[in-house]
């Protein structure tokens, strides 16, 4: 199976390259943009609210605990790298 550029399988989990759009009307996956998984977040980019919303959304969508979702890069930007422990590529591909 060929994986999209925004998804990498790593030992014990997966890594996602995402592009977030804060202050959207609702939180949802918008598709792929510029080689990254684009996710609209209802939360504003203030005091880490958007990052927390991203962690909660991915945990729920991938069926893992919030503690299993870690932001590796991009804490203050729209382009982020997220590590999800205990999730597989199949679950990530179902996001689309």
ABEGO torsion letter per residue (X at the ends): XBBBAABBBBBGEBBBBBBBBBGBABBBBAEBBGGBBBBBBABBBBGGAAAAAAAAAAAAAAGBBAAABBBABGAABABBBBBBBGBBAAAAAAAX
